[in-house]
Amino acid sequence: MDNDWLQQPCAVLHEAARSAALARQEQLTKPPGALGRLEDIAVQLAAWQGVAQPTLQRIHISIFAADHGVAEEGVSLFPQAVTAEMVRNFARGGAAISVLARQLNADLEVINLGTVTAVEPLPGVRDERIAAGTANLARTPAMTQAQCTEALQAGRNAAVRAKHADAQLFVGGEMGIANTTSASALACALLGESPHNLAGRGTGLDAAGVSHKADVIAAALVLHGVEGVRIEAQEILRRLGGFEIAGLAGAYIAAAQLGLPILVDGFISSVAALVAVRINPSARAWMLFAHTSAEAGHQRVLSALDAQPLLQLGMRLGEGSGAAVAVPLLQLACTLHSGMATFAEAGVSEQH
């Protein structure tokens, strides 16, 4: 198994469809730009789908779950057993993303890439466990090269499944105790930022907990020699990342290569998107960003991606939940774009 696929070019957007969608927007019974970003979304979806009047009905959601060795450093309020317990909750339909997927009539799959405890066979859960969590990034590289490659490939496979199911939108989500520590470390290394600026509350740390988390990350950056040093994004991912973050990054790159639009969730998913774009810059053109998380470092990551999220609701759950909440906005953008009358159809005078 190799990583040659990661650098393959991503699909090209359909400029003729974009132009046709823009022309239609100019003819709809409203002042130009009156629907704001809803107009932009419709035009973007047209460019992605290659049609002047896009639709958005088939949503695919892949949740990647894995544990992190850095939890040993006391960076999370919750025990690692929660990751496997939440995988079971996903399968039973009790998690937030499960509820949202039902409401959206979306396909939902959970990919277990590395819970500390093995999980019994469950409906809707794929057992692709690489190891019992990553190694502790505060003491050693989080992944071996083979493990990182396997996690990236698992993400690619998820995107391929979504494409084969004729999905019109790919949503990635994650679950893993201590994964905000891993994501913050990745963001610091990729952006050259201080952990004390980017480390956040995660699942609810107090100020002392956040400070300790930042100290752990700072020490890890020194340990791995990534502080202020230019190192390839894939190697940074191997040293500081998680199986589920690598899975997301691989899924984003593969979805873009397949011409499958991506709706990116919150902080951890955005860090995975940043990794993906650093590995393959052409993937950025296939990404739309759902929301601004309450997590401290998210805005800095979004700025690095030149991203303008659709929502700001103070969410910080993960699981792809913020992205799922934004899906109806995209659907409404399509409905308005296709369903509104043109000036000619409505017999309404246009502006002079």
DRENDO-1510 file (C-alpha; in Angstrom, 1 decimal, always signed):
<recs>
REC; n; res; u; v; w
REC; 1; MET; +0.0; +0.0; +0.0 .
REC; 2; ASP; +1.5; +3.4; -1.0 .
REC; 3; ASN; +0.5; +7.0; -0.9 .
REC; 4; ASP; +1.1; +7.9; -4.5 .
REC; 5; TRP; -2.7; +8.6; -4.9 .
REC; 6; LEU; -2.5; +11.6; -2.5 .
REC; 7; GLN; -0.8; +13.9; -5.0 .
REC; 8; GLN; -3.0; +13.0; -8.0 .
REC; 9; PRO; -4.9; +16.0; -9.3 .
REC; 10; CYS; -8.4; +16.7; -8.1 .
REC; 11; ALA; -11.4; +17.0; -10.4 .
REC; 12; VAL; -11.9; +20.2; -12.4 .
REC; 13; LEU; -14.9; +22.4; -11.6 .
REC; 14; HIS; -17.5; +22.9; -14.4 .
REC; 15; GLU; -17.2; +26.5; -15.4 .
REC; 16; ALA; -19.9; +26.4; -18.0 .
REC; 17; ALA; -22.4; +25.3; -15.3 .
REC; 18; ARG; -21.2; +28.0; -13.0 .
REC; 19; SER; -21.7; +30.6; -15.7 .
REC; 20; ALA; -25.2; +29.3; -16.5 .
REC; 21; ALA; -26.1; +29.4; -12.8 .
REC; 22; LEU; -24.9; +32.9; -12.4 .
REC; 23; ALA; -26.9; +33.9; -15.5 .
REC; 24; ARG; -30.0; +32.4; -13.9 .
REC; 25; GLN; -29.5; +34.2; -10.6 .
REC; 26; GLU; -29.5; +37.5; -12.6 .
REC; 27; GLN; -32.9; +36.6; -14.0 .
REC; 28; LEU; -34.7; +35.6; -10.8 .
REC; 29; THR; -37.3; +37.9; -9.3 .
REC; 30; LYS; -35.1; +39.7; -6.7 .
REC; 31; PRO; -32.5; +42.4; -6.7 .
REC; 32; PRO; -29.0; +41.0; -7.5 .
REC; 33; GLY; -27.3; +39.6; -4.5 .
REC; 34; ALA; -30.5; +39.9; -2.3 .
REC; 35; LEU; -30.2; +36.3; -1.1 .
REC; 36; GLY; -26.6; +36.8; -0.1 .
REC; 37; ARG; -24.6; +33.6; +0.3 .
REC; 38; LEU; -27.5; +31.4; -0.6 .
REC; 39; GLU; -26.9; +32.6; -4.2 .
REC; 40; ASP; -23.2; +31.8; -3.9 .
REC; 41; ILE; -23.9; +28.3; -2.6 .
REC; 42; ALA; -26.3; +27.5; -5.5 .
REC; 43; VAL; -23.7; +28.7; -8.0 .
REC; 44; GLN; -20.9; +26.7; -6.3 .
REC; 45; LEU; -23.1; +23.6; -6.3 .
REC; 46; ALA; -23.8; +24.1; -10.0 .
REC; 47; ALA; -20.0; +24.3; -10.7 .
REC; 48; TRP; -19.5; +21.1; -8.6 .
REC; 49; GLN; -22.4; +19.1; -10.2 .
REC; 50; GLY; -22.0; +20.4; -13.7 .
REC; 51; VAL; -25.6; +21.5; -14.0 .
REC; 52; ALA; -27.2; +24.9; -14.1 .
REC; 53; GLN; -29.8; +23.9; -11.5 .
REC; 54; PRO; -28.2; +21.7; -8.9 .
REC; 55; THR; -30.1; +19.5; -6.4 .
REC; 56; LEU; -28.9; +18.2; -3.0 .
REC; 57; GLN; -30.8; +15.1; -1.8 .
REC; 58; ARG; -28.2; +12.3; -1.4 .
REC; 59; ILE; -25.9; +13.0; +1.6 .
REC; 60; HIS; -23.2; +10.6; +2.8 .
REC; 61; ILE; -21.8; +11.0; +6.3 .
REC; 62; SER; -18.7; +9.1; +7.4 .
REC; 63; ILE; -17.7; +9.2; +11.1 .
REC; 64; PHE; -14.1; +8.1; +11.9 .
REC; 65; ALA; -13.5; +6.9; +15.4 .
REC; 66; ALA; -10.2; +6.3; +17.2 .
REC; 67; ASP; -8.4; +6.8; +20.5 .
REC; 68; HIS; -5.2; +8.8; +21.3 .
REC; 69; GLY; -2.3; +7.8; +23.4 .
REC; 70; VAL; -1.8; +11.4; +24.5 .
REC; 71; ALA; -4.9; +10.9; +26.8 .
REC; 72; GLU; -2.3; +9.5; +29.2 .
REC; 73; GLU; -1.2; +13.1; +29.8 .
REC; 74; GLY; -4.5; +14.1; +31.4 .
REC; 75; VAL; -5.6; +16.4; +28.6 .
REC; 76; SER; -9.3; +15.3; +28.6 .
REC; 77; LEU; -12.0; +15.2; +31.3 .
REC; 78; PHE; -13.4; +11.9; +29.9 .
REC; 79; PRO; -11.9; +8.4; +30.0 .
REC; 80; GLN; -10.9; +6.7; +26.7 .
REC; 81; ALA; -13.7; +4.2; +27.2 .
REC; 82; VAL; -16.1; +6.9; +26.0 .
REC; 83; THR; -14.9; +6.5; +22.4 .
REC; 84; ALA; -16.0; +2.9; +22.1 .
REC; 85; GLU; -19.2; +3.7; +24.1 .
REC; 86; MET; -20.0; +6.5; +21.6 .
REC; 87; VAL; -19.4; +4.1; +18.7 .
REC; 88; ARG; -22.1; +1.9; +20.2 .
REC; 89; ASN; -24.3; +5.0; +20.7 .
REC; 90; PHE; -23.9; +5.9; +17.0 .
REC; 91; ALA; -25.0; +2.3; +16.1 .
REC; 92; ARG; -28.1; +2.5; +18.3 .
REC; 93; GLY; -29.0; +5.9; +16.8 .
REC; 94; GLY; -28.7; +7.8; +20.0 .
REC; 95; ALA; -25.9; +10.3; +19.1 .
REC; 96; ALA; -26.5; +13.8; +17.8 .
REC; 97; ILE; -25.2; +12.9; +14.3 .
REC; 98; SER; -27.5; +9.8; +14.3 .
REC; 99; VAL; -30.5; +12.0; +14.9 .
REC; 100; LEU; -29.4; +14.5; +12.3 .
REC; 101; ALA; -28.7; +11.9; +9.7 .
REC; 102; ARG; -32.2; +10.4; +10.1 .
REC; 103; GLN; -33.7; +13.9; +9.7 .
REC; 104; LEU; -31.7; +14.5; +6.5 .
REC; 105; ASN; -32.3; +10.9; +5.2 .
REC; 106; ALA; -28.6; +10.7; +4.9 .
REC; 107; ASP; -26.4; +7.6; +4.6 .
REC; 108; LEU; -24.4; +7.3; +7.9 .
REC; 109; GLU; -21.5; +5.0; +8.4 .
REC; 110; VAL; -19.1; +4.8; +11.3 .
REC; 111; ILE; -15.5; +3.6; +10.7 .
REC; 112; ASN; -13.7; +2.3; +13.8 .
REC; 113; LEU; -10.0; +3.0; +13.0 .
REC; 114; GLY; -8.6; +2.5; +16.5 .
REC; 115; THR; -10.6; +2.4; +19.7 .
REC; 116; VAL; -8.6; +1.3; +22.7 .
REC; 117; THR; -11.1; -1.4; +23.4 .
REC; 118; ALA; -12.4; -3.6; +20.6 .
REC; 119; VAL; -16.0; -3.1; +19.7 .
REC; 120; GLU; -18.3; -6.0; +18.9 .
REC; 121; PRO; -20.0; -6.2; +15.4 .
REC; 122; LEU; -22.6; -3.4; +15.2 .
REC; 123; PRO; -25.0; -2.3; +12.5 .
REC; 124; GLY; -23.6; +0.6; +10.5 .
REC; 125; VAL; -20.1; +0.3; +12.0 .
REC; 126; ARG; -17.1; -0.8; +9.9 .
REC; 127; ASP; -14.3; -2.5; +11.9 .
REC; 128; GLU; -11.1; -1.2; +10.4 .
REC; 129; ARG; -9.2; -1.0; +13.6 .
REC; 130; ILE; -5.5; -0.2; +12.9 .
REC; 131; ALA; -4.4; -0.4; +16.5 .
REC; 132; ALA; -5.7; +0.2; +20.1 .
REC; 133; GLY; -5.3; +3.9; +19.6 .
REC; 134; THR; -2.3; +6.0; +18.5 .
REC; 135; ALA; +0.9; +6.1; +20.5 .
REC; 136; ASN; +1.3; +9.0; +23.0 .
REC; 137; LEU; +2.4; +12.0; +20.8 .
REC; 138; ALA; +3.9; +13.6; +23.9 .
REC; 139; ARG; +6.6; +10.9; +24.0 .
REC; 140; THR; +6.9; +9.3; +20.6 .
REC; 141; PRO; +5.4; +9.7; +17.1 .
REC; 142; ALA; +1.7; +9.0; +17.1 .
REC; 143; MET; +1.8; +6.6; +14.2 .
REC; 144; THR; +4.1; +4.5; +12.2 .
REC; 145; GLN; +4.4; +5.2; +8.5 .
REC; 146; ALA; +2.4; +2.1; +7.8 .
REC; 147; GLN; -0.4; +3.1; +10.2 .
REC; 148; CYS; -0.6; +6.6; +8.8 .
REC; 149; THR; -0.8; +5.2; +5.3 .
REC; 150; GLU; -3.5; +2.7; +6.4 .
REC; 151; ALA; -5.6; +5.5; +8.0 .
REC; 152; LEU; -5.3; +7.7; +4.9 .
REC; 153; GLN; -6.4; +4.8; +2.7 .
REC; 154; ALA; -9.4; +4.1; +5.0 .
REC; 155; GLY; -10.5; +7.7; +4.3 .
REC; 156; ARG; -10.1; +7.2; +0.6 .
REC; 157; ASN; -12.2; +4.1; +0.7 .
REC; 158; ALA; -15.0; +5.9; +2.5 .
REC; 159; ALA; -15.0; +8.6; -0.2 .
REC; 160; VAL; -15.1; +5.9; -2.9 .
REC; 161; ARG; -18.1; +4.2; -1.2 .
REC; 162; ALA; -19.9; +7.6; -1.1 .
REC; 163; LYS; -19.2; +8.2; -4.8 .
REC; 164; HIS; -20.4; +4.6; -5.7 .
REC; 165; ALA; -23.6; +5.3; -3.8 .
REC; 166; ASP; -24.1; +8.4; -6.0 .
REC; 167; ALA; -23.8; +10.8; -3.1 .
REC; 168; GLN; -24.0; +14.5; -3.9 .
REC; 169; LEU; -22.3; +15.7; -0.8 .
REC; 170; PHE; -19.6; +14.1; +1.5 .
REC; 171; VAL; -19.7; +15.0; +5.3 .
REC; 172; GLY; -16.9; +13.7; +7.5 .
REC; 173; GLY; -17.0; +13.5; +11.2 .
REC; 174; GLU; -14.9; +12.2; +14.1 .
REC; 175; MET; -15.0; +10.8; +17.6 .
REC; 176; GLY; -12.0; +10.3; +19.8 .
REC; 177; ILE; -11.2; +11.3; +23.4 .
REC; 178; ALA; -8.2; +13.7; +23.4 .
REC; 179; ASN; -8.4; +14.4; +19.7 .
REC; 180; THR; -8.6; +18.2; +20.2 .
REC; 181; THR; -5.1; +17.9; +21.6 .
REC; 182; SER; -3.9; +16.1; +18.5 .
REC; 183; ALA; -5.7; +18.5; +16.3 .
REC; 184; SER; -4.3; +21.5; +18.1 .
REC; 185; ALA; -0.8; +20.1; +17.9 .
REC; 186; LEU; -1.2; +19.6; +14.1 .
REC; 187; ALA; -2.6; +23.1; +13.7 .
REC; 188; CYS; +0.4; +24.6; +15.7 .
REC; 189; ALA; +2.9; +22.7; +13.6 .
REC; 190; LEU; +1.3; +23.5; +10.3 .
REC; 191; LEU; +0.7; +27.2; +11.0 .
REC; 192; GLY; +3.7; +28.0; +13.2 .
REC; 193; GLU; +1.4; +29.1; +16.1 .
REC; 194; SER; +1.8; +28.9; +19.8 .
REC; 195; PRO; -0.2; +26.2; +21.6 .
REC; 196; HIS; -1.3; +28.7; +24.2 .
REC; 197; ASN; -3.1; +30.5; +21.4 .
REC; 198; LEU; -4.7; +27.5; +19.8 .
REC; 199; ALA; -5.4; +25.0; +22.6 .
REC; 200; GLY; -9.0; +25.1; +23.7 .
REC; 201; ARG; -11.4; +23.6; +26.2 .
REC; 202; GLY; -12.2; +20.4; +24.2 .
REC; 203; THR; -14.8; +18.5; +26.2 .
REC; 204; GLY; -14.9; +21.2; +28.9 .
REC; 205; LEU; -11.5; +21.8; +30.5 .
REC; 206; ASP; -11.1; +24.7; +32.9 .
REC; 207; ALA; -8.4; +27.4; +32.5 .
REC; 208; ALA; -5.8; +25.2; +34.3 .
REC; 209; GLY; -6.7; +22.2; +32.2 .
REC; 210; VAL; -6.3; +24.2; +29.0 .
REC; 211; SER; -2.9; +25.6; +30.2 .
REC; 212; HIS; -1.7; +22.0; +30.9 .
REC; 213; LYS; -2.9; +20.9; +27.5 .
REC; 214; ALA; -1.0; +23.7; +25.8 .
REC; 215; ASP; +2.1; +22.8; +27.8 .
REC; 216; VAL; +1.8; +19.2; +26.6 .
REC; 217; ILE; +1.5; +20.3; +23.0 .
REC; 218; ALA; +4.4; +22.7; +23.3 .
REC; 219; ALA; +6.7; +19.9; +24.6 .
REC; 220; ALA; +5.5; +17.6; +21.8 .
REC; 221; LEU; +6.4; +20.2; +19.2 .
REC; 222; VAL; +9.9; +20.4; +20.5 .
REC; 223; LEU; +10.2; +16.7; +20.9 .
REC; 224; HIS; +9.2; +16.1; +17.3 .
REC; 225; GLY; +11.3; +18.9; +15.9 .
REC; 226; VAL; +8.4; +20.6; +14.2 .
REC; 227; GLU; +8.5; +23.9; +16.1 .
REC; 228; GLY; +9.3; +26.6; +13.4 .
REC; 229; VAL; +10.8; +23.9; +11.1 .
REC; 230; ARG; +9.4; +23.2; +7.6 .
REC; 231; ILE; +8.3; +19.6; +7.5 .
REC; 232; GLU; +6.0; +17.9; +5.0 .
REC; 233; ALA; +2.4; +17.9; +6.1 .
REC; 234; GLN; +2.1; +14.1; +5.9 .
REC; 235; GLU; +5.0; +13.6; +8.2 .
REC; 236; ILE; +3.5; +16.1; +10.7 .
REC; 237; LEU; +0.3; +14.1; +10.5 .
REC; 238; ARG; +2.2; +10.9; +11.3 .
REC; 239; ARG; +4.0; +12.4; +14.3 .
REC; 240; LEU; +1.1; +14.4; +15.8 .
REC; 241; GLY; -2.1; +13.2; +14.3 .
REC; 242; GLY; -4.7; +10.6; +15.0 .
REC; 243; PHE; -6.1; +7.7; +13.0 .
REC; 244; GLU; -9.4; +9.5; +12.6 .
REC; 245; ILE; -7.8; +12.8; +11.6 .
REC; 246; ALA; -5.8; +11.0; +9.0 .
REC; 247; GLY; -8.9; +9.2; +7.8 .
REC; 248; LEU; -10.7; +12.5; +7.3 .
REC; 249; ALA; -7.7; +14.0; +5.5 .
REC; 250; GLY; -7.6; +11.0; +3.1 .
REC; 251; ALA; -11.4; +11.2; +2.6 .
REC; 252; TYR; -11.2; +14.9; +1.7 .
REC; 253; ILE; -8.5; +14.4; -0.8 .
REC; 254; ALA; -10.2; +11.4; -2.4 .
REC; 255; ALA; -13.6; +13.1; -2.5 .
REC; 256; ALA; -12.1; +16.1; -4.3 .
REC; 257; GLN; -10.3; +13.7; -6.8 .
REC; 258; LEU; -13.7; +12.0; -7.4 .
REC; 259; GLY; -15.5; +15.3; -7.9 .
REC; 260; LEU; -17.6; +14.8; -4.8 .
REC; 261; PRO; -18.3; +18.1; -2.9 .
REC; 262; ILE; -17.2; +18.2; +0.7 .
REC; 263; LEU; -18.9; +20.0; +3.7 .
REC; 264; VAL; -16.4; +20.4; +6.4 .
REC; 265; ASP; -17.5; +20.3; +10.1 .
REC; 266; GLY; -15.7; +22.0; +13.0 .
REC; 267; PHE; -12.3; +22.4; +14.5 .
REC; 268; ILE; -10.9; +18.8; +14.2 .
REC; 269; SER; -12.4; +18.3; +10.7 .
REC; 270; SER; -11.0; +21.7; +9.6 .
REC; 271; VAL; -7.6; +20.7; +10.8 .
REC; 272; ALA; -7.9; +17.5; +8.8 .
REC; 273; ALA; -8.9; +19.7; +5.8 .
REC; 274; LEU; -5.8; +21.9; +6.4 .
REC; 275; VAL; -3.7; +18.7; +6.3 .
REC; 276; ALA; -5.4; +17.6; +3.1 .
REC; 277; VAL; -4.9; +20.9; +1.4 .
REC; 278; ARG; -1.2; +21.1; +2.5 .
REC; 279; ILE; -0.8; +17.6; +0.9 .
REC; 280; ASN; -2.9; +18.3; -2.2 .
REC; 281; PRO; -3.7; +22.0; -2.6 .
REC; 282; SER; -6.3; +21.3; -5.4 .
REC; 283; ALA; -8.6; +19.7; -2.9 .
REC; 284; ARG; -9.5; +23.1; -1.5 .
REC; 285; ALA; -11.8; +23.9; -4.5 .
REC; 286; TRP; -14.2; +21.1; -3.4 .
REC; 287; MET; -14.7; +22.2; +0.2 .
REC; 288; LEU; -17.4; +24.3; +1.8 .
REC; 289; PHE; -17.1; +25.0; +5.5 .
REC; 290; ALA; -20.2; +24.5; +7.7 .
REC; 291; HIS; -19.7; +26.5; +10.9 .
REC; 292; THR; -17.3; +28.3; +13.3 .
REC; 293; SER; -16.7; +26.1; +16.3 .
REC; 294; ALA; -16.4; +27.4; +19.9 .
REC; 295; GLU; -13.0; +25.8; +20.0 .
REC; 296; ALA; -10.2; +28.3; +20.5 .
REC; 297; GLY; -8.1; +27.6; +17.4 .
REC; 298; HIS; -10.8; +27.1; +14.8 .
REC; 299; GLN; -10.9; +30.7; +13.5 .
REC; 300; ARG; -7.1; +30.6; +12.9 .
REC; 301; VAL; -7.4; +27.3; +10.9 .
REC; 302; LEU; -10.3; +28.7; +8.9 .
REC; 303; SER; -8.3; +31.8; +8.1 .
REC; 304; ALA; -5.4; +29.7; +6.8 .
REC; 305; LEU; -7.9; +27.9; +4.5 .
REC; 306; ASP; -9.5; +31.2; +3.4 .
REC; 307; ALA; -12.8; +29.7; +4.6 .
REC; 308; GLN; -16.0; +31.6; +5.4 .
REC; 309; PRO; -18.2; +29.2; +7.4 .
REC; 310; LEU; -22.0; +29.3; +6.9 .
REC; 311; LEU; -23.0; +29.2; +10.6 .
REC; 312; GLN; -21.9; +30.4; +14.0 .
REC; 313; LEU; -23.8; +28.6; +16.7 .
REC; 314; GLY; -21.3; +28.0; +19.4 .
REC; 315; MET; -21.2; +24.3; +18.6 .
REC; 316; ARG; -18.2; +22.1; +19.6 .
REC; 317; LEU; -19.5; +18.6; +19.6 .
REC; 318; GLY; -17.8; +17.1; +16.6 .
REC; 319; GLU; -19.3; +14.0; +15.0 .
REC; 320; GLY; -20.0; +16.0; +11.8 .
REC; 321; SER; -22.9; +17.5; +13.7 .
REC; 322; GLY; -22.3; +21.1; +12.7 .
REC; 323; ALA; -22.0; +20.1; +9.0 .
REC; 324; ALA; -25.2; +18.2; +9.2 .
REC; 325; VAL; -27.0; +21.2; +10.7 .
REC; 326; ALA; -25.8; +23.3; +7.7 .
REC; 327; VAL; -27.1; +20.8; +5.1 .
REC; 328; PRO; -30.7; +22.3; +5.0 .
REC; 329; LEU; -29.2; +25.7; +4.1 .
REC; 330; LEU; -27.5; +24.1; +1.1 .
REC; 331; GLN; -30.8; +22.4; +0.1 .
REC; 332; LEU; -32.7; +25.7; +0.5 .
REC; 333; ALA; -30.2; +27.4; -1.7 .
REC; 334; CYS; -30.8; +24.8; -4.4 .
REC; 335; THR; -34.6; +25.1; -4.0 .
REC; 336; LEU; -34.6; +28.9; -4.3 .
REC; 337; HIS; -32.3; +28.8; -7.3 .
REC; 338; SER; -34.5; +26.3; -9.2 .
REC; 339; GLY; -37.9; +27.2; -7.9 .
REC; 340; MET; -38.0; +31.0; -8.1 .
REC; 341; ALA; -39.6; +32.5; -11.2 .
REC; 342; THR; -37.5; +34.6; -13.6 .
REC; 343; PHE; -38.6; +38.2; -14.4 .
REC; 344; ALA; -39.9; +37.0; -17.8 .
REC; 345; GLU; -41.8; +34.1; -16.3 .
REC; 346; ALA; -43.4; +36.2; -13.6 .
REC; 347; GLY; -44.1; +39.2; -15.8 .
REC; 348; VAL; -42.2; +41.4; -13.4 .
REC; 349; SER; -40.3; +44.4; -14.8 .
REC; 350; GLU; -36.5; +44.3; -14.4 .
REC; 351; GLN; -34.3; +47.1; -13.1 .
REC; 352; HIS; -33.1; +49.7; -15.6 .
</recs>
